[in-house]
Amino acid sequence: MSQTAVADFGLIGLAVMGQNLILNINDHGFKAVAYNRTVEKVDHFLANEAKGTNIIGAHSIEELARLLKRPRKIMLLVKAGSAVDDFIEKLIPYLESGDIIIDGGNSHFPDTIRRAQYLESKGFLFVGCGVSGGEDGARYGPSLMPGGSPAAWSHLKPIFQSISAKADGEPCCDWVGETGAGHYVKMVHNGIEYGDMQLICEAYHLLKEGVGFTSEEISSIFAEWNKEELDSFLIEITTNILKFKDEDGTAVVEKILDTAGQKGTGKWTAISSLDLGVPVTLIGEAVYSRALSALKTERVNASRILTGPAVTKFQGDKQKFIKQIGQALYASKIISYAQGFMLMREAAKDNRWNLNNAGIALMWRGGCIIRSAFLGDIKNAYTNNPNLENLLFDPFFKDAIEKAQDSWRQVVAQAMLLGIPTPAFATALTFYDGYRHARLPANLLQAQRDYFGAHTFRYLDEFTDDKHPKDKDVHLNWTGHGGNVSSTSYIA
């Protein structure tokens, strides 16, 4: 094997995502070199999946580095966590200033920030790149969300934009921002994915348990929804799942244990929202719903002990209710994305990232798990107004919510009356109502905090005067014997 620098791109990690991505790179005319910690896997890959391609193999990290043109571009597709740090340390001795390491795994964004700072201090470039679309996306066109060292982008852009999915002729890949921005946006993508899936499951639950439709009938309903504003990858696969039959002719989905797994990215999104003080309530409920599903034994016991409403089946116009559920799903989905973009806005401020919201919507428009026609509308909203304060303020989405609102309220109310849990539908509506209220009961909450803990409060502008100072924290002696000193050092 020649040891001259002939390869445009290196990839470490030949699990299915790595294999498919490097085959995709080869298909687009770039010469790629593959390496895997278990080197026998390299030879097996070249003799089988990569047979007949221009992909070459390396049997050591040193050989991988020798085969790559400068600046070296090496992507890690390994398990997130310590494995990424281990490979970075193994690569460093064979790199030169300006070489680029890309982490394409589902790394937590604080790790990406740390790695970018560390490698940049040594003269290297680092990119944390979100990759979405699963195995099929990696092979034929993923959504790619790169962020990190800005100087790396000009070297990666031709490759990444060639291999990414295309939406309306545009690549679903663009530069996201500095340090951990790429992995942060991927994290929010995954959080929204949790929300979308939960909303779909709640619609299914209402149609199945509340109305009494079969899985095949619900599949037909989803197929109709997929022709309208809910057109998306997740609605499409749900349509297929619900009509998939086992050998005995029954729906496979009805035989699956109702305990959901999770790998943590939804939880990370919820935790970040709490850290930043952004009410990303729908994703939070989606995470908690998976946690509740895991309490299978307790739920079975509870089903024998705890009672619900007397009426558990919908008694009204079924066709009308189907349309109302579709509208509730659409309105709740709008809220989820509005919350997600609110979160990214605050994270950008906190980390000094310059995020392009229209570009992010385009990156999610194709290739990724949450891809949908709906994201084209989000792209248009942020293209028309890059400084849009909230997605709900865009005329398109404002009108969509207004049209769906009555149906949305009917569905949430019916679910409550029937005793069918719809936490994502309900929290979306609750957020909407809270967000549109100029005044909330937090005035009473602040009074309570000041009463028991001297935590202070502020007066409304219209009630300020010499005795009620403007923009100043004040404490009242509510009981006459509580003192006048406010709290500054403890939380009660």
Backbone torsions as a table, in degrees:
resi	resn	phi	psi	omega
1	MET	NA	134.6	178.8
2	SER	-65.9	141.0	179.4
3	GLN	-106.4	13.5	176.3
4	THR	-80.1	158.3	-178.6
5	ALA	-74.8	103.4	-175.3
6	VAL	-122.2	-15.2	-170.9
7	ALA	-96.0	143.8	178.7
8	ASP	-85.4	-24.5	-170.0
9	PHE	-153.8	138.7	176.9
10	GLY	-115.4	145.7	179.0
11	LEU	-135.0	130.4	178.0
12	ILE	-111.5	122.5	178.9
13	GLY	116.1	100.6	-175.0
14	LEU	-107.6	38.6	164.3
15	ALA	-70.7	-178.5	-170.7
16	VAL	-59.7	-38.6	179.3
17	MET	-64.8	-43.5	179.5
18	GLY	-64.0	-44.3	178.4
19	GLN	-59.4	-48.4	-176.6
20	ASN	-66.5	-37.8	-178.8
21	LEU	-67.9	-40.7	-178.7
22	ILE	-71.4	-31.2	173.8
23	LEU	-66.8	-37.9	176.0
24	ASN	-62.1	-44.4	178.8
25	ILE	-61.3	-44.0	178.0
26	ASN	-60.9	-42.2	-179.2
27	ASP	-58.5	-28.8	-176.5
28	HIS	-96.0	17.9	169.4
29	GLY	87.3	11.6	178.2
30	PHE	-101.8	136.4	179.8
31	LYS	-84.2	123.4	-174.0
32	ALA	-121.3	150.6	177.6
33	VAL	-121.4	135.6	-175.7
34	ALA	-111.3	142.3	174.3
35	TYR	-140.3	146.3	176.1
36	ASN	-140.2	144.8	-178.0
37	ARG	-56.8	-40.9	171.6
38	THR	-87.6	98.9	-167.6
39	VAL	-66.5	-22.5	177.7
40	GLU	-60.4	-28.7	-179.8
41	LYS	-66.4	-29.6	177.4
42	VAL	-63.4	-49.6	-178.9
43	ASP	-63.8	-39.7	179.1
44	HIS	-63.6	-42.7	179.5
45	PHE	-62.8	-44.3	-179.0
46	LEU	-66.8	-31.2	-178.1
47	ALA	-84.5	-12.7	-175.8
48	ASN	-124.7	-89.4	-174.2
49	GLU	-59.5	-35.7	-176.7
50	ALA	-97.5	8.1	-179.2
51	LYS	-61.1	132.1	179.5
52	GLY	86.5	-1.8	177.7
53	THR	-96.4	178.6	177.1
54	ASN	-94.7	9.0	179.8
55	ILE	-68.9	136.5	177.1
56	ILE	-115.1	160.0	-177.3
57	GLY	-113.1	151.5	174.1
58	ALA	-122.0	142.1	-178.1
59	HIS	-106.3	6.1	174.9
60	SER	-158.4	160.0	177.2
61	ILE	-65.1	-35.5	178.2
62	GLU	-61.8	-43.5	178.7
63	GLU	-65.9	-40.7	176.3
64	LEU	-55.8	-47.2	-178.6
65	ALA	-63.9	-39.5	-179.4
66	ARG	-66.1	-31.0	-175.8
67	LEU	-80.7	-10.7	-173.8
68	LEU	-96.0	137.1	173.6
69	LYS	-69.4	155.7	178.3
70	ARG	-89.1	146.4	-12.9
71	PRO	-67.8	139.4	-179.9
72	ARG	-63.7	140.0	177.6
73	LYS	-124.0	108.0	-174.0
74	ILE	-124.0	120.9	-179.5
75	MET	-104.0	131.5	175.1
76	LEU	-96.9	122.4	172.1
77	LEU	-121.9	70.8	-178.0
78	VAL	-124.9	170.8	-178.6
79	LYS	-59.5	134.4	-179.8
80	ALA	-62.2	148.8	178.6
81	GLY	114.6	-139.9	-173.5
82	SER	-63.8	-28.9	-179.5
83	ALA	-60.2	-36.5	179.0
84	VAL	-65.3	-47.0	179.4
85	ASP	-63.0	-39.0	179.9
86	ASP	-62.4	-44.8	-179.8
87	PHE	-68.1	-36.4	176.9
88	ILE	-58.7	-45.7	-179.4
89	GLU	-65.0	-35.1	178.9
90	LYS	-71.8	-29.2	-179.1
91	LEU	-78.0	-37.7	-171.0
92	ILE	-49.2	-44.0	-178.1
93	PRO	-61.5	-19.3	-176.0
94	TYR	-107.0	7.4	-178.5
95	LEU	-101.9	160.3	175.4
96	GLU	-120.7	162.9	-179.9
97	SER	-53.5	132.5	179.6
98	GLY	93.1	-9.6	176.5
99	ASP	-67.6	155.2	-171.0
100	ILE	-120.1	127.0	170.6
101	ILE	-108.4	132.4	179.7
102	ILE	-118.6	127.7	173.9
103	ASP	-99.8	110.3	-178.3
104	GLY	-99.6	10.4	179.3
105	GLY	-86.3	-177.8	179.7
106	ASN	-88.8	60.4	-178.3
107	SER	-76.7	149.5	176.0
108	HIS	-73.8	134.7	-170.7
109	PHE	-58.1	-33.3	176.9
110	PRO	-61.3	-33.3	176.4
111	ASP	-65.9	-37.8	179.4
112	THR	-67.1	-41.1	176.3
113	ILE	-59.2	-46.4	-179.7
114	ARG	-61.8	-45.9	-177.7
115	ARG	-66.5	-38.3	178.7
116	ALA	-62.2	-45.3	-179.8
117	GLN	-64.6	-41.0	-179.0
118	TYR	-64.0	-49.5	-176.5
119	LEU	-71.7	-36.7	177.3
120	GLU	-63.7	-33.5	178.3
121	SER	-66.1	-19.8	178.8
122	LYS	-99.5	3.3	177.8
123	GLY	92.3	3.6	178.6
124	PHE	-97.8	170.5	176.7
125	LEU	-113.5	143.9	-177.9
126	PHE	-133.5	138.8	178.6
127	VAL	-131.3	127.1	170.2
128	GLY	-99.1	115.9	-172.3
129	CYS	-118.7	116.6	171.8
130	GLY	-69.6	134.3	178.2
131	VAL	-124.7	120.5	-179.5
132	SER	-129.3	148.8	178.2
133	GLY	133.5	-4.4	179.1
134	GLY	69.1	-164.0	-176.0
135	GLU	-62.8	-43.7	-178.2
136	ASP	-66.1	-40.9	178.5
137	GLY	-63.2	-44.6	179.4
138	ALA	-58.2	-37.5	-176.3
139	ARG	-76.6	-39.2	-171.1
140	TYR	-120.4	-0.5	177.1
141	GLY	145.2	91.3	179.0
142	PRO	-87.3	171.2	164.7
143	SER	-90.4	127.3	-177.4
144	LEU	-117.9	132.8	-176.5
145	MET	-126.3	81.2	-176.1
146	PRO	-86.9	138.6	174.4
147	GLY	-150.4	157.3	-179.1
148	GLY	144.9	-125.6	-179.2
149	SER	-77.1	112.8	-175.3
150	PRO	-56.4	-31.7	-177.9
151	ALA	-65.1	-17.1	-179.2
152	ALA	-76.4	-24.2	-167.9
153	TRP	-62.8	-41.1	-177.4
154	SER	-62.3	-28.5	179.6
155	HIS	-81.4	-30.2	-176.7
156	LEU	-91.9	-25.9	-172.5
157	LYS	-53.2	-48.7	-177.7
158	PRO	-59.7	-38.3	-178.7
159	ILE	-74.4	-51.8	-174.9
160	PHE	-63.3	-42.0	-178.9
161	GLN	-73.8	-23.6	175.5
162	SER	-72.3	-42.4	-173.0
163	ILE	-87.1	-12.3	-176.6
164	SER	-75.2	165.1	173.0
165	ALA	-63.8	160.9	177.1
166	LYS	-121.6	139.3	176.1
167	ALA	-130.0	121.5	-176.1
168	ASP	53.8	35.5	177.7
169	GLY	81.8	-3.6	-179.0
170	GLU	-105.2	142.3	-179.2
171	PRO	-68.3	139.2	177.0
172	CYS	-85.4	56.7	-179.6
173	CYS	-162.5	128.8	172.9
174	ASP	-155.3	166.9	179.6
175	TRP	-67.8	129.7	-176.7
176	VAL	-90.5	-50.4	-178.4
177	GLY	166.1	-170.2	-173.0
178	GLU	-79.8	168.8	176.3
179	THR	39.0	-109.0	-173.6
180	GLY	-94.6	15.7	-174.0
181	ALA	-60.1	-41.3	-178.0
182	GLY	-62.4	-47.0	179.9
183	HIS	-72.4	-26.8	176.3
184	TYR	-67.3	-46.4	179.5
185	VAL	-62.7	-38.5	176.1
186	LYS	-64.5	-39.0	178.0
187	MET	-61.2	-44.8	179.2
188	VAL	-66.0	-39.6	173.9
189	HIS	-52.8	-48.3	-178.6
190	ASN	-66.1	-36.3	176.4
191	GLY	-63.2	-44.2	177.1
192	ILE	-63.0	-36.7	175.9
193	GLU	-59.0	-43.4	175.7
194	TYR	-56.8	-46.1	-178.4
195	GLY	-64.0	-45.8	179.1
196	ASP	-58.5	-45.0	-178.4
197	MET	-65.3	-40.7	179.0
198	GLN	-64.5	-42.4	178.6
199	LEU	-60.3	-43.6	179.0
200	ILE	-62.8	-41.0	179.9
201	CYS	-65.3	-36.9	178.4
202	GLU	-67.6	-38.7	175.6
203	ALA	-62.1	-44.9	177.7
204	TYR	-59.7	-44.5	-178.5
205	HIS	-62.4	-42.8	178.0
206	LEU	-62.8	-44.3	-178.1
207	LEU	-68.5	-36.3	-177.2
208	LYS	-80.0	-56.8	-174.0
209	GLU	-84.9	-37.1	-176.7
210	GLY	-78.2	-39.0	-176.7
211	VAL	-103.2	-31.0	177.6
212	GLY	97.1	17.9	178.3
213	PHE	-73.3	151.9	173.5
214	THR	-79.9	166.0	178.3
215	SER	-59.2	-39.9	-179.8
216	GLU	-66.2	-39.2	176.9
217	GLU	-65.3	-39.5	179.0
218	ILE	-67.5	-35.6	175.9
219	SER	-58.0	-42.5	179.1
220	SER	-65.0	-36.3	178.0
221	ILE	-65.4	-45.3	178.8
222	PHE	-63.9	-36.4	178.0
223	ALA	-60.9	-39.4	176.9
224	GLU	-67.6	-43.2	178.0
225	TRP	-59.4	-34.2	-177.3
226	ASN	-71.2	-9.5	176.2
227	LYS	-90.9	-6.3	-174.0
228	GLU	-116.2	-147.5	-173.6
229	GLU	-68.7	-16.3	179.1
230	LEU	-87.6	6.1	178.7
231	ASP	-48.6	114.3	-178.0
232	SER	-163.7	165.0	178.2
233	PHE	-62.3	-43.6	-176.6
234	LEU	-68.3	-36.7	175.5
235	ILE	-66.9	-39.3	179.7
236	GLU	-62.0	-47.9	-177.4
237	ILE	-71.2	-30.3	176.4
238	THR	-64.0	-40.1	175.6
239	THR	-56.1	-45.3	-178.5
240	ASN	-70.6	-40.4	-179.2
241	ILE	-61.3	-45.5	-173.7
242	LEU	-66.2	-24.7	-179.6
243	LYS	-101.0	1.9	-178.5
244	PHE	-75.6	124.9	-173.9
245	LYS	-103.0	146.1	172.1
246	ASP	-80.6	176.7	-178.3
247	GLU	-61.3	-27.3	-179.3
248	ASP	-87.4	5.0	176.1
249	GLY	89.0	0.1	178.3
250	THR	-94.7	159.6	-178.8
251	ALA	-69.5	127.4	179.9
252	VAL	-60.8	-38.3	-175.2
253	VAL	-57.3	-31.9	-177.9
254	GLU	-76.7	-7.1	179.2
255	LYS	-101.5	-2.4	-175.1
256	ILE	-86.2	133.2	177.4
257	LEU	-58.2	130.6	-175.2
258	ASP	-86.0	55.8	175.9
259	THR	-126.9	112.7	-173.8
260	ALA	-89.2	141.4	174.9
261	GLY	-94.6	167.7	174.1
262	GLN	-158.4	148.4	-177.2
263	LYS	-103.8	-3.9	171.5
264	GLY	115.9	-18.3	-174.8
265	THR	-69.6	-32.6	174.5
266	GLY	-65.3	-42.1	177.7
267	LYS	-62.4	-42.2	177.8
268	TRP	-58.2	-41.2	-179.9
269	THR	-63.4	-45.1	179.6
270	ALA	-63.2	-42.3	179.2
271	ILE	-64.1	-43.1	178.6
272	SER	-61.4	-38.0	179.8
273	SER	-64.6	-37.5	176.8
274	LEU	-68.3	-41.7	179.0
275	ASP	-61.1	-37.7	-176.6
276	LEU	-92.8	-6.2	179.4
277	GLY	71.3	33.3	179.0
278	VAL	-108.4	125.2	-175.3
279	PRO	-76.5	75.8	177.8
280	VAL	-88.0	69.7	-167.9
281	THR	-72.0	-34.4	-174.6
282	LEU	-69.2	-43.5	178.1
283	ILE	-64.5	-39.2	176.6
284	GLY	-58.4	-45.0	178.5
285	GLU	-65.5	-34.2	178.2
286	ALA	-64.6	-40.3	177.6
287	VAL	-65.4	-46.7	-179.7
288	TYR	-64.0	-32.9	178.8
289	SER	-65.1	-37.3	175.8
290	ARG	-66.9	-39.1	178.6
291	ALA	-63.7	-41.0	177.8
292	LEU	-64.3	-38.7	180.0
293	SER	-62.7	-28.9	-178.7
294	ALA	-71.7	-15.3	178.7
295	LEU	-86.0	49.3	-171.9
296	LYS	-58.6	-49.1	-177.3
297	THR	-62.3	-44.0	178.5
298	GLU	-63.2	-40.0	-179.1
299	ARG	-66.4	-37.6	177.1
300	VAL	-63.0	-43.3	177.3
301	ASN	-63.5	-43.7	-178.9
302	ALA	-62.1	-35.5	-178.4
303	SER	-63.7	-23.2	180.0
304	ARG	-89.7	-19.1	-172.6
305	ILE	-106.0	-43.8	-171.8
306	LEU	-93.7	139.3	-178.4
307	THR	-101.8	158.6	176.6
308	GLY	-122.8	-158.5	-178.4
309	PRO	-69.6	158.2	179.6
310	ALA	-68.4	-38.2	-179.6
311	VAL	-100.0	120.8	-177.9
312	THR	-119.7	2.5	178.3
313	LYS	-120.0	138.5	179.5
314	PHE	-64.2	132.8	-174.1
315	GLN	-105.4	-5.4	-172.3
316	GLY	-95.2	-153.9	-178.4
317	ASP	-74.3	109.1	-174.8
318	LYS	-65.1	-41.4	-179.0
319	GLN	-65.0	-38.1	177.0
320	LYS	-66.1	-39.9	-179.1
321	PHE	-66.4	-36.8	175.7
322	ILE	-57.3	-47.2	179.8
323	LYS	-64.0	-38.5	179.7
324	GLN	-65.9	-39.4	177.8
325	ILE	-63.6	-41.6	177.0
326	GLY	-59.8	-41.3	178.9
327	GLN	-68.9	-38.3	177.4
328	ALA	-64.4	-39.7	177.7
329	LEU	-62.9	-43.4	-179.5
330	TYR	-65.3	-46.6	-178.8
331	ALA	-64.4	-41.9	179.8
332	SER	-65.2	-37.4	177.8
333	LYS	-62.4	-41.2	177.1
334	ILE	-59.4	-44.7	179.4
335	ILE	-61.3	-43.1	-178.9
336	SER	-59.3	-44.6	-179.3
337	TYR	-70.8	-37.3	176.3
338	ALA	-60.2	-43.2	178.0
339	GLN	-64.3	-42.1	179.2
340	GLY	-60.3	-43.2	178.9
341	PHE	-71.6	-30.5	172.3
342	MET	-60.9	-43.4	-179.1
343	LEU	-64.5	-45.1	179.9
344	MET	-64.2	-35.0	177.2
345	ARG	-60.8	-46.2	-178.6
346	GLU	-70.0	-37.8	177.5
347	ALA	-64.0	-37.6	178.1
348	ALA	-62.9	-42.5	177.0
349	LYS	-62.5	-45.1	-175.3
350	ASP	-65.9	-35.4	-176.1
351	ASN	-105.6	1.5	-179.9
352	ARG	60.8	43.9	173.6
353	TRP	-95.1	148.3	175.7
354	ASN	-107.8	85.3	-175.5
355	LEU	-83.9	140.8	177.2
356	ASN	-103.5	100.4	-173.8
357	ASN	-63.9	-38.5	178.0
358	ALA	-64.2	-39.7	178.2
359	GLY	-65.5	-38.3	177.9
360	ILE	-63.9	-45.1	178.2
361	ALA	-59.1	-39.5	178.2
362	LEU	-66.6	-40.0	178.5
363	MET	-60.1	-32.4	-179.4
364	TRP	-90.3	-5.2	-175.0
365	ARG	-67.8	-31.1	-179.5
366	GLY	-143.9	159.6	174.3
367	GLY	85.3	-36.8	-173.0
368	CYS	-93.1	174.8	-175.9
369	ILE	-68.7	-33.8	-178.2
370	ILE	-91.9	14.3	-178.0
371	ARG	-58.5	138.2	-177.8
372	SER	-164.9	161.9	175.1
373	ALA	-63.6	-32.5	-179.8
374	PHE	-53.2	-35.9	-178.7
375	LEU	-68.0	-23.6	173.0
376	GLY	-63.8	-35.4	177.8
377	ASP	-68.8	-36.0	176.9
378	ILE	-67.3	-42.5	177.0
379	LYS	-58.4	-44.2	179.6
380	ASN	-62.4	-39.2	-179.0
381	ALA	-61.1	-45.7	-177.8
382	TYR	-81.1	-21.2	172.9
383	THR	-71.6	-42.7	178.9
384	ASN	-66.6	-33.3	179.9
385	ASN	-145.4	89.8	-178.6
386	PRO	-59.6	-22.5	-179.2
387	ASN	-100.5	20.9	-179.5
388	LEU	-53.5	123.8	-175.6
389	GLU	-67.5	-38.8	179.6
390	ASN	-153.9	141.5	-178.6
391	LEU	-55.8	-31.8	-179.2
392	LEU	-67.5	-16.1	-179.9
393	PHE	-85.5	-12.3	176.9
394	ASP	-68.6	135.5	-176.1
395	PRO	-54.2	-38.7	-178.9
396	PHE	-62.1	-48.3	-176.0
397	PHE	-76.7	-32.3	174.6
398	LYS	-60.4	-45.6	179.1
399	ASP	-66.4	-39.3	-179.2
400	ALA	-62.9	-42.8	178.7
401	ILE	-64.8	-43.0	-179.2
402	GLU	-62.4	-39.9	179.4
403	LYS	-68.4	-34.5	-175.6
404	ALA	-87.8	-12.8	-166.5
405	GLN	-58.8	-46.8	-178.0
406	ASP	-62.5	-43.7	178.3
407	SER	-62.6	-43.4	-179.9
408	TRP	-57.1	-46.8	-179.4
409	ARG	-66.6	-40.2	179.2
410	GLN	-62.1	-41.7	-178.0
411	VAL	-66.7	-46.6	179.6
412	VAL	-62.2	-43.0	179.2
413	ALA	-63.3	-45.5	179.7
414	GLN	-62.4	-40.9	179.2
415	ALA	-60.7	-43.0	178.3
416	MET	-62.6	-43.5	-178.6
417	LEU	-66.3	-32.8	-178.9
418	LEU	-87.3	-9.5	-179.9
419	GLY	76.2	26.0	179.3
420	ILE	-101.4	122.7	-176.2
421	PRO	-69.0	126.8	175.1
422	THR	-134.4	63.8	-175.0
423	PRO	-60.9	-36.0	-178.3
424	ALA	-74.1	-44.6	174.9
425	PHE	-56.4	-46.9	-174.2
426	ALA	-68.6	-42.4	-178.3
427	THR	-69.9	-31.3	176.9
428	ALA	-64.1	-44.9	179.4
429	LEU	-66.9	-40.5	178.6
430	THR	-63.0	-42.0	176.4
431	PHE	-60.5	-47.1	-179.2
432	TYR	-56.5	-45.8	-179.2
433	ASP	-67.8	-37.5	177.0
434	GLY	-67.0	-41.3	-176.9
435	TYR	-67.1	-32.7	-177.0
436	ARG	-87.8	-0.4	176.9
437	HIS	-88.5	123.0	177.4
438	ALA	-66.8	-31.0	178.5
439	ARG	-127.7	135.3	176.9
440	LEU	-119.6	165.5	-175.8
441	PRO	-76.3	18.2	178.2
442	ALA	-65.8	-16.2	174.7
443	ASN	-62.0	-42.6	177.5
444	LEU	-66.3	-40.4	179.1
445	LEU	-59.4	-44.1	179.2
446	GLN	-64.3	-37.4	177.0
447	ALA	-63.5	-42.3	177.8
448	GLN	-61.0	-45.4	-179.8
449	ARG	-61.1	-40.7	-179.7
450	ASP	-71.3	-35.7	-178.5
451	TYR	-63.2	-50.1	-173.8
452	PHE	-91.8	-18.0	-175.2
453	GLY	-135.4	8.3	179.2
454	ALA	53.6	41.4	-175.3
455	HIS	-86.1	-1.7	175.3
456	THR	74.6	165.9	175.3
457	PHE	-154.3	175.1	175.8
458	ARG	-124.7	150.9	177.5
459	TYR	-84.4	146.8	171.1
460	LEU	-59.9	146.9	-177.4
461	ASP	-53.7	-39.9	-174.9
462	GLU	-71.2	-10.0	179.9
463	PHE	-113.4	13.9	179.8
464	THR	-86.5	143.7	175.0
465	ASP	-160.8	-163.0	-177.5
466	ASP	-60.8	-34.3	-179.4
467	LYS	-87.2	-18.7	-179.3
468	HIS	-124.1	88.5	-171.1
469	PRO	-64.7	148.3	179.9
470	LYS	-86.0	138.8	175.6
471	ASP	53.8	39.2	179.8
472	LYS	-134.1	136.5	177.4
473	ASP	-74.7	127.1	-179.0
474	VAL	-127.5	155.3	176.7
475	HIS	-127.3	133.8	177.2
476	LEU	-104.2	144.3	171.6
477	ASN	-86.5	85.7	-170.3
478	TRP	-64.9	-31.3	-172.6
479	THR	-102.6	-12.3	-176.3
480	GLY	88.2	-10.0	178.1
481	HIS	-135.8	19.5	-177.3
482	GLY	-93.6	-11.2	-178.0
483	GLY	90.1	167.3	-175.9
484	ASN	-114.7	5.5	-178.4
485	VAL	-88.8	128.0	-179.0
486	SER	-85.7	162.2	-178.7
487	SER	-84.0	136.2	175.2
488	THR	-134.8	-11.1	-167.6
489	SER	-126.0	1.5	-179.5
490	TYR	-147.7	162.0	176.3
491	ILE	-119.7	124.1	-179.7
492	ALA	-97.9	NA	NA
